[in-house]
């Protein structure tokens, strides 16, 4: 479905991670910006939200942005079957290594072109 997404359209998916101690649900939005570009958005208000930009404007309470968007993703990266498999496996299998760091430190940097 990601590959077939038309420019200007979005795919909304439930996601998150599940480990033996529990897990956490988040929302993903995959945007097809153009034929040559995707964007990935994660909406998260709980575990892992510390990876999102935050503000101390209301000190002592630290506030985190609920959504984090990575743009300018090349189609070959966003459509990579291995990366999409890892994204879905985080939520639909119960493994010790299914943690927010897998999403925020592995998959999202890959889509951003950093690894």
TITILO-416996 format. One record per atom (N, C-alpha, C, O, CB): x, y, z. Coordinates in steps of 0.02 Angstrom, whole numbers, padded with zeros to 5 digits, always signed. Glycine has a CB too. Layout:
REM TITILO-416996
XYZ ...
END
This chain:
REM TITILO-416996
+00041-00060+00000 +00000+00000+00000 +00043+00063+00000 +00022+00114-00027 -00046+00000+00060 +00101+00060+00029 +00145+00119+00030 +00168+00136-00040 +00167+00195-00060 +00206+00107+00076 +00187+00086-00078 +00211+00097-00146 +00155+00124-00191 +00169+00165-00235 +00238+00031-00175 +00093+00103-00180 +00037+00124-00222 +00007+00191-00202 -00038+00215-00235 -00017+00071-00220 +00032+00221-00149 +00005+00284-00125 +00016+00339-00177 +00072+00350-00200 +00038+00304-00058 -00038+00373-00196 -00034+00426-00246 -00008+00490-00214 -00020+00503-00155 -00103+00438-00279 +00028+00532-00253 +00050+00596-00226 -00008+00636-00198 -00062+00640-00228 +00085+00637-00281 +00004+00666-00139 -00048+00704-00105 -00091+00663-00058 -00134+00690-00023 -00091+00738-00155 -00081+00598-00057 -00121+00553-00014 -00081+00531+00047 -00020+00534+00048 -00145+00492-00055 -00118+00508+00098 -00088+00484+00161 -00113+00415+00178 -00168+00396+00159 -00102+00533+00218 -00073+00378+00213 -00091+00313+00240 -00083+00319+00316 -00028+00335+00340 -00047+00255+00210 -00136+00305+00353 -00134+00310+00426 -00134+00238+00454 -00177+00198+00435 -00196+00351+00454 -00087+00224+00497 -00079+00158+00526 -00074+00161+00602 -00044+00207+00629 -00018+00123+00497 -00104+00113+00636 -00090+00106+00707 -00022+00071+00713 -00006+00027+00672 -00147+00066+00744 +00015+00089+00762 +00081+00059+00771 +00101+00061+00843 +00059+00065+00888 +00133+00095+00728 +00166+00057+00854 +00192+00056+00922 +00239-00002+00931 +00270-00025+00883 +00136+00054+00974 +00243-00027+00992 +00288-00083+01007 +00257-00124+01062 +00217-00100+01102 +00358-00058+01028 +00276-00188+01062 +00250-00235+01111 +00308-00278+01135 +00342-00310+01095 +00192-00279+01082 +00319-00277+01200 +00371-00318+01230 +00340-00360+01285 +00281-00350+01300 +00431-00275+01257 +00377-00406+01317 +00348-00449+01368 +00318-00411+01428 +00276-00438+01463 +00399-00496+01393 +00339-00349+01439 +00313-00310+01496 +00252-00268+01477 +00221-00238+01521 +00367-00265+01523 +00234-00267+01414 +00178-00226+01391 +00193-00196+01324 +00211-00231+01277 +00161-00171+01442 +00185-00131+01319 +00198-00097+01256 +00164-00030+01255 +00141-00005+01306 +00176-00140+01197 +00160-00002+01196 +00130+00065+01189 +00105+00073+01117 +00138+00053+01070 +00181+00120+01206 +00046+00103+01110 +00018+00117+01044 +00034+00188+01022 +00033+00234+01062 -00058+00106+01044 +00050+00196+00958 +00060+00261+00928 +00024+00261+00861 -00002+00209+00839 +00137+00278+00920 +00023+00318+00829 -00009+00324+00764 +00044+00345+00714 +00084+00390+00727 -00068+00375+00766 +00044+00313+00655 +00090+00330+00601 +00050+00360+00544 -00005+00338+00529 +00130+00269+00578 +00079+00410+00511 +00052+00437+00450 +00107+00436+00398 +00160+00466+00408 +00023+00510+00460 +00095+00402+00344 +00143+00401+00288 +00113+00444+00233 +00059+00429+00207 +00157+00327+00263 +00147+00498+00216 +00124+00545+00165 +00163+00534+00100 +00224+00527+00102 +00132+00619+00189 +00128+00533+00045 +00161+00533-00021 +00160+00606-00044 +00110+00628-00073 +00126+00484-00074 +00213+00641-00032 +00217+00712-00047 +00218+00724-00122 +00182+00767-00147 +00279+00743-00014 +00258+00685-00157 +00263+00688-00230 +00287+00620-00255 +00297+00574-00215 +00312+00746-00253 +00295+00614-00319 +00321+00552-00347 +00390+00536-00319 +00408+00477-00313 +00324+00556-00424 +00427+00587-00301 +00496+00579-00278 +00506+00588-00203 +00563+00588-00180 +00540+00626-00315 +00452+00596-00165 +00461+00611-00094 +00403+00584-00051 +00345+00588-00070 +00467+00686-00084 +00422+00557+00006 +00376+00537+00059 +00391+00576+00122 +00443+00609+00127 +00381+00460+00072 +00344+00573+00169 +00356+00598+00237 +00327+00546+00285 +00279+00510+00268 +00323+00669+00248 +00356+00541+00344 +00333+00495+00395 +00321+00534+00459 +00363+00573+00481 +00385+00438+00408 +00261+00524+00488 +00242+00559+00549 +00226+00506+00602 +00190+00458+00589 +00182+00606+00537 +00253+00516+00662 +00234+00474+00719 +00199+00519+00770 +00225+00572+00788 +00296+00437+00750 +00141+00497+00792 +00102+00534+00843 +00105+00493+00907 +00084+00436+00909 +00027+00546+00820 +00133+00524+00959 +00146+00487+01020 +00140+00534+01080 +00170+00588+01080 +00217+00455+01018 +00102+00514+01129 +00095+00554+01190 +00118+00517+01252 +00106+00540+01308 +00022+00576+01198 +00151+00460+01243 +00172+00421+01301 +00244+00398+01296 +00288+00438+01281 +00127+00361+01309 +00255+00334+01309 +00322+00306+01308 +00357+00322+01242 +00329+00310+01188 +00320+00230+01320 +00416+00349+01245 +00453+00368+01185 +00444+00440+01165 +00479+00464+01121 +00433+00324+01130 +00397+00476+01196 +00386+00546+01178 +00446+00589+01193 +00452+00644+01166 +00324+00573+01215 +00492+00565+01236 +00552+00604+01250 +00597+00611+01189 +00644+00652+01189 +00591+00572+01307 +00585+00573+01136 +00621+00580+01073 +00595+00640+01033 +00628+00662+00986 +00616+00516+01032 +00537+00666+01050 +00506+00721+01014 +00533+00788+01041 +00555+00792+01098 +00430+00719+01020 +00531+00840+01000 +00551+00906+01025 +00508+00926+01086 +00450+00908+01091 +00543+00959+00969 +00539+00963+01131 +00503+00982+01192 +00517+01055+01209 +00560+01087+01179 +00524+00936+01251 +00479+01079+01258 +00485+01148+01280 +00480+01150+01356 +00443+01112+01387 +00431+01193+01247 +00518+01196+01385 +00513+01209+01457 +00479+01276+01469 +00489+01307+01522 +00583+01207+01490 +00441+01298+01421 +00406+01363+01427 +00361+01365+01488 +00352+01418+01518 +00365+01376+01364 +00333+01307+01507 +00288+01304+01565 +00323+01270+01624 +00293+01229+01659 +00223+01265+01546 +00387+01287+01634 +00427+01258+01688 +00389+01261+01753 +00358+01312+01769 +00494+01295+01694 +00390+01208+01793 +00435+01151+01791 +00410+01093+01747 +00443+01041+01743 +00445+01126+01861 +00354+01102+01714 +00328+01048+01672 +00359+01052+01603 +00358+01105+01570 +00251+01052+01667 +00387+00996+01581 +00415+00992+01513 +00360+00966+01467 +00330+00915+01480 +00478+00945+01511 +00348+01002+01412 +00296+00982+01364 +00329+00957+01300 +00376+00988+01273 +00248+01041+01349 +00304+00901+01275 +00330+00870+01214 +00280+00879+01157 +00219+00875+01168 +00346+00795+01225 +00305+00890+01097 +00261+00891+01038 +00234+00820+01028 +00271+00772+01033 +00299+00916+00975 +00170+00815+01015 +00139+00749+01007 +00157+00716+00941 +00156+00655+00936 +00064+00755+01013 +00174+00756+00890 +00191+00726+00826 +00261+00747+00805 +00284+00802+00819 +00140+00746+00773 +00293+00701+00770 +00361+00711+00745 +00360+00691+00672 +00341+00635+00655 +00414+00671+00786 +00382+00736+00627 +00379+00724+00555 +00449+00724+00525 +00490+00768+00538 +00335+00776+00521 +00461+00674+00484 +00522+00672+00444 +00500+00678+00372 +00461+00638+00347 +00564+00605+00457 +00526+00728+00337 +00509+00738+00268 +00567+00723+00222 +00620+00702+00244 +00486+00809+00257 +00555+00733+00158 +00606+00724+00107 +00635+00653+00106 +00695+00644+00099 +00662+00775+00117 +00591+00604+00115 +00612+00533+00114 +00609+00508+00043 +00557+00513+00010 +00567+00490+00162 +00664+00481+00019 +00667+00453-00048 +00621+00391-00052 +00617+00353-00004 +00740+00434-00067 +00587+00381-00109 +00542+00324-00115 +00577+00257-00101 +00546+00213-00071 +00513+00322-00185 +00639+00248-00123 +00672+00184-00112 +00684+00170-00037 +00688+00112-00018 +00739+00181-00149 +00688+00222+00003 +00694+00212+00076 +00626+00198+00108 +00619+00152+00148 +00727+00273+00108 +00576+00239+00090 +00510+00230+00121 +00477+00165+00099 +00440+00134+00138 +00464+00289+00103 +00491+00142+00039 +00460+00081+00013 +00501+00019+00029 +00482-00037+00010 +00451+00086-00062 +00557+00026+00063 +00601-00030+00078 +00564-00082+00120 +00542-00067+00176 +00666-00007+00115 +00556-00142+00092 +00516-00193+00126 +00544-00214+00193 +00506-00229+00239 +00511-00254+00082 +00610-00214+00200 +00640-00231+00264 +00624-00181+00318 +00609-00200+00375 +00715-00238+00257 +00627-00117+00301 +00611-00064+00350 +00537-00067+00369 +00520-00059+00428 +00629+00005+00322 +00494-00077+00320 +00422-00081+00335 +00406-00143+00377 +00363-00140+00421 +00380-00081+00270 +00440-00197+00364 +00432-00258+00404 +00451-00244+00477 +00415-00264+00522 +00474-00316+00375 +00508-00211+00487 +00530-00195+00555 +00479-00150+00591 +00465-00159+00650 +00599-00162+00555 +00452-00102+00553 +00403-00056+00582 +00342-00095+00607 +00318-00084+00663 +00381-00003+00531 +00316-00140+00566 +00256-00178+00585 +00272-00231+00638 +00230-00245+00681 +00226-00212+00523 +00331-00260+00635 +00350-00312+00684 +00353-00284+00755 +00338-00320+00802 +00417-00342+00665 +00372-00221+00762 +00374-00190+00829 +00307-00196+00864 +00304-00209+00924 +00394-00117+00824 +00253-00188+00827 +00186-00188+00857 +00155-00257+00861 +00119-00272+00908 +00141-00142+00818 +00169-00299+00811 +00131-00361+00805 +00167-00423+00829 +00141-00478+00822 +00111-00371+00734 +00226-00416+00858 +00260-00472+00891 +00281-00449+00961 +00292-00390+00973 +00323-00495+00849 +00287-00496+01006 +00308-00481+01074 +00380-00503+01083 +00395-00562+01090 +00262-00517+01127 +00425-00454+01082 +00497-00468+01087 +00529-00419+01136 +00506-00362+01142 +00531-00464+01018 +00582-00441+01169 +00619-00397+01215 +00647-00335+01180 +00650-00281+01210 +00675-00434+01248 +00666-00343+01118 +00698-00287+01082 +00647-00240+01049 +00667-00192+01016 +00744-00313+01029 +00583-00252+01058 +00532-00206+01032 +00525-00148+01080 +00487-00151+01129 +00462-00242+01022 +00562-00095+01066 +00564-00037+01110 +00558+00027+01069 +00565+00025+01008 +00630-00036+01152 +00544+00083+01101 +00542+00146+01063 +00607+00161+01027 +00607+00194+00975 +00524+00203+01109 +00663+00139+01055 +00727+00154+01023 +00732+00122+00953 +00766+00149+00910 +00785+00130+01066 +00699+00066+00942 +00699+00036+00875 +00667+00081+00824 +00690+00086+00767 +00663-00032+00877 +00614+00115+00844 +00580+00162+00799 +00621+00226+00791 +00636+00247+00736 +00510+00178+00826 +00639+00256+00848 +00668+00323+00847 +00743+00324+00832 +00769+00374+00807 +00656+00356+00913 +00779+00270+00847 +00851+00270+00837 +00874+00227+00779 +00932+00230+00758 +00885+00245+00900 +00829+00186+00751 +00847+00143+00694 +00807+00161+00632 +00835+00183+00582 +00836+00069+00712 +00741+00152+00636 +00700+00163+00576 +00695+00235+00554 +00706+00250+00495 +00631+00137+00589 +00681+00280+00600 +00672+00350+00580 +00738+00380+00554 +00735+00417+00505 +00647+00390+00639 +00795+00367+00584 +00857+00392+00553 +00870+00362+00484 +00896+00396+00440 +00917+00377+00599 +00851+00299+00475 +00859+00268+00408 +00817+00307+00357 +00842+00325+00303 +00837+00193+00409 +00754+00320+00373 +00712+00357+00326 +00737+00428+00315 +00729+00456+00261 +00640+00358+00351 +00767+00457+00367 +00794+00525+00360 +00860+00526+00321 +00885+00579+00304 +00804+00556+00430 +00887+00467+00307 +00949+00462+00268 +01012+00469+00308 +01064+00487+00281 +00948+00513+00215 +01008+00456+00375 +01067+00466+00417 +01112+00405+00428 +01172+00414+00437 +01044+00490+00483 +01086+00343+00428 +01133+00289+00443 +01182+00275+00387 +01225+00231+00393 +01095+00226+00458 
END
